[in-house]
Amino acid sequence: IEAGKPFIFTAEVAVRPEVELGKYLGVQVTKIDTTAPTVSINIKGTTLEDNVYQSATLKVTMTDDQSGVDTADGNHTFTLKKNDEDISSNVNWTLAEDGKAEWTSDEIAEKGTYTLTVFGRDKAENENQATITFTVDATAPGVVMEMRTGEGESQKVTPLDNNTSVTTNQKYAQFAVTMTDDNLASENNQSIILKKNE
């Protein structure tokens, strides 16, 4: 380099390659489901008393607002016991045709006390269960009616049938009614009608 003379500097500069930007897809977040599914049991049938039915058809519904309910076998069980004996294999369950997690049982008409336990699992492996106890009794109660006349050793007991007409020449008569049943309803569900012919 000499004083007063032009200084020429030559350099090679790398050219940055062109970059093609892709389409922005945003951030995808997977929601974690830690909530157990809802399991409910309903009974359809003619009610005699609280939890006592002439016959019963059971409906089980499972719902889950997050991951959904898996209706495949192994993700739910129905355990039905009659008088503490497991009879689950004797009852068929039908899944709803629209694909909802709803199952309906066969009609249960045999007398006894039943306990149904339902287990369910959603698609996130959360589990829940529900239990219900009910009684089926389609057998009419036993009714024994008697008319008692006289006193002491001379007292006469006359068995009566339903709607029976009786005549006595005694001064008074006593009527006795006995009802027997394992599931006899409250006193408001019985009536005794006695008519005197004019």
C-alpha positions as CSV (number, residue, x, y, z in Angstrom):
1,I,0.0,0.0,0.0
2,E,1.5,3.3,-1.1
3,A,0.5,6.7,0.2
4,G,-1.6,8.7,-2.2
5,K,-2.6,5.7,-4.4
6,P,-6.1,4.2,-4.5
7,F,-6.6,1.1,-2.4
8,I,-8.6,-1.6,-4.0
9,F,-10.0,-4.5,-1.9
10,T,-11.8,-7.5,-3.4
11,A,-13.8,-10.0,-1.3
12,E,-16.1,-12.9,-2.0
13,V,-19.4,-12.8,-0.1
14,A,-21.6,-15.9,0.2
15,V,-25.2,-15.3,-1.0
16,R,-27.9,-16.4,1.5
17,P,-30.1,-19.0,-0.2
18,E,-33.8,-18.1,-0.7
19,V,-36.1,-19.4,2.0
20,E,-39.7,-20.5,1.3
21,L,-41.9,-20.0,4.3
22,G,-44.6,-22.6,4.9
23,K,-48.2,-22.0,6.0
24,Y,-48.7,-21.3,9.7
25,L,-50.8,-24.0,11.3
26,G,-50.9,-22.7,14.8
27,V,-50.3,-24.5,18.0
28,Q,-52.1,-27.8,18.7
29,V,-52.9,-28.6,22.3
30,T,-54.2,-31.9,23.5
31,K,-56.6,-31.6,26.5
32,I,-56.0,-34.1,29.2
33,D,-59.2,-35.9,30.5
34,T,-59.0,-36.7,34.2
35,T,-62.8,-36.7,34.8
36,A,-64.6,-40.0,35.4
37,P,-67.6,-40.8,33.2
38,T,-71.1,-40.5,34.6
39,V,-72.9,-43.8,35.2
40,S,-76.6,-43.8,35.9
41,I,-79.2,-46.6,36.4
42,N,-83.0,-46.3,35.9
43,I,-85.7,-48.8,36.6
44,K,-88.9,-49.1,34.5
45,G,-91.8,-51.0,35.9
46,T,-95.0,-50.8,38.0
47,T,-94.1,-49.6,41.4
48,L,-95.8,-51.2,44.4
49,E,-93.7,-49.4,47.1
50,D,-90.4,-47.6,47.2
51,N,-88.0,-49.8,45.3
52,V,-90.6,-52.6,45.0
53,Y,-91.8,-53.5,41.5
54,Q,-94.1,-56.1,40.0
55,S,-91.5,-56.4,37.3
56,A,-88.5,-54.4,36.3
57,T,-86.5,-53.4,33.2
58,L,-83.2,-51.8,33.8
59,K,-81.6,-49.0,31.8
60,V,-77.9,-48.1,32.2
61,T,-76.5,-44.8,30.7
62,M,-72.9,-43.7,30.6
63,T,-71.8,-40.3,29.5
64,D,-68.5,-38.4,29.2
65,D,-68.3,-34.9,27.8
66,Q,-64.5,-35.0,27.2
67,S,-63.0,-38.1,25.8
68,G,-66.2,-40.0,25.4
69,V,-67.3,-43.5,26.5
70,D,-66.0,-46.6,24.9
71,T,-68.9,-49.1,24.4
72,A,-66.6,-52.0,23.4
73,D,-66.6,-55.1,25.6
74,G,-64.2,-54.9,28.5
75,N,-64.9,-51.2,29.1
76,H,-68.1,-51.9,31.1
77,T,-69.5,-54.6,33.3
78,F,-73.0,-55.3,34.7
79,T,-73.1,-57.4,37.8
80,L,-76.6,-58.5,38.9
81,K,-77.2,-60.4,42.1
82,K,-80.5,-61.9,43.3
83,N,-80.6,-62.5,47.0
84,D,-76.8,-62.3,47.0
85,E,-76.4,-64.9,44.2
86,D,-74.7,-63.7,41.0
87,I,-77.1,-64.1,38.1
88,S,-75.4,-61.8,35.7
89,S,-75.1,-64.5,33.0
90,N,-78.9,-65.0,33.0
91,V,-79.7,-61.4,31.9
92,N,-79.1,-60.0,28.4
93,W,-78.3,-56.4,27.8
94,T,-79.1,-54.5,24.5
95,L,-77.0,-51.6,23.3
96,A,-78.9,-48.6,21.9
97,E,-79.1,-48.7,18.1
98,D,-78.0,-45.1,17.7
99,G,-74.6,-45.9,19.2
100,K,-75.1,-44.1,22.4
101,A,-73.7,-45.7,25.6
102,E,-77.1,-46.9,26.7
103,W,-78.0,-50.5,27.6
104,T,-81.4,-52.0,28.4
105,S,-81.9,-55.3,30.2
106,D,-84.3,-58.1,29.8
107,E,-87.5,-57.8,31.9
108,I,-87.0,-59.1,35.4
109,A,-90.1,-60.7,36.8
110,E,-89.0,-63.4,39.3
111,K,-89.6,-62.5,42.9
112,G,-86.5,-61.5,44.9
113,T,-84.2,-58.7,46.0
114,Y,-81.7,-57.6,43.4
115,T,-78.5,-55.6,43.4
116,L,-77.0,-54.2,40.2
117,T,-73.5,-52.8,40.1
118,V,-72.4,-51.2,36.9
119,F,-68.7,-50.4,36.0
120,G,-67.8,-48.1,33.2
121,R,-64.6,-46.7,31.6
122,D,-64.1,-43.7,29.2
123,K,-61.6,-43.5,26.4
124,A,-59.1,-41.8,28.7
125,E,-59.1,-44.8,31.0
126,N,-61.1,-43.0,33.8
127,E,-63.4,-45.3,35.7
128,N,-66.6,-45.0,37.6
129,Q,-69.4,-47.3,38.9
130,A,-73.0,-47.1,40.3
131,T,-75.1,-49.5,42.4
132,I,-78.8,-49.9,42.9
133,T,-80.9,-52.3,45.0
134,F,-84.6,-53.1,44.3
135,T,-87.2,-55.8,44.9
136,V,-89.5,-57.6,42.5
137,D,-92.7,-59.1,43.9
138,A,-95.5,-60.1,41.6
139,T,-97.1,-62.5,44.1
140,A,-100.3,-61.3,45.8
141,P,-100.3,-61.4,49.6
142,G,-102.0,-64.1,51.5
143,V,-105.3,-63.1,53.0
144,V,-107.1,-65.1,55.7
145,M,-110.6,-63.9,56.9
146,E,-112.5,-65.3,59.8
147,M,-115.8,-64.5,61.6
148,R,-115.8,-65.3,65.3
149,T,-119.1,-65.6,67.2
150,G,-119.9,-66.6,70.8
151,E,-117.6,-66.4,73.8
152,G,-115.2,-68.6,75.6
153,E,-115.2,-72.3,74.8
154,S,-118.4,-71.9,72.7
155,Q,-116.8,-69.4,70.4
156,K,-117.2,-70.4,66.8
157,V,-114.7,-69.5,64.1
158,T,-116.0,-69.4,60.5
159,P,-113.4,-69.1,57.6
160,L,-114.5,-66.6,55.0
161,D,-113.8,-66.2,51.3
162,N,-113.6,-62.9,49.4
163,N,-117.0,-61.3,48.9
164,T,-118.6,-63.9,51.1
165,S,-122.1,-63.2,52.7
166,V,-122.6,-64.6,56.2
167,T,-125.5,-64.7,58.5
168,T,-125.4,-65.0,62.3
169,N,-128.1,-64.9,65.1
170,Q,-125.5,-64.0,67.7
171,K,-125.6,-60.6,69.5
172,Y,-122.3,-59.7,68.0
173,A,-119.7,-61.0,65.6
174,Q,-116.0,-60.3,65.4
175,F,-114.1,-60.4,62.1
176,A,-110.4,-61.1,61.9
177,V,-108.3,-60.4,58.8
178,T,-104.6,-61.6,58.5
179,M,-102.4,-60.6,55.6
180,T,-99.0,-62.2,55.0
181,D,-96.3,-61.2,52.5
182,D,-92.6,-60.6,52.7
183,N,-93.1,-57.2,51.1
184,L,-96.5,-56.2,52.5
185,A,-97.2,-52.5,51.8
186,S,-98.0,-49.9,54.3
187,E,-101.4,-49.8,56.0
188,N,-102.6,-47.2,53.6
189,N,-102.5,-49.8,50.8
190,Q,-105.0,-52.2,52.5
191,S,-108.8,-51.9,52.9
192,I,-111.5,-53.9,54.6
193,I,-115.1,-53.3,53.5
194,L,-117.9,-54.7,55.7
195,K,-121.5,-54.2,54.5
196,K,-124.7,-54.9,56.3
197,N,-127.7,-55.9,54.2
198,E,-130.7,-53.7,54.7
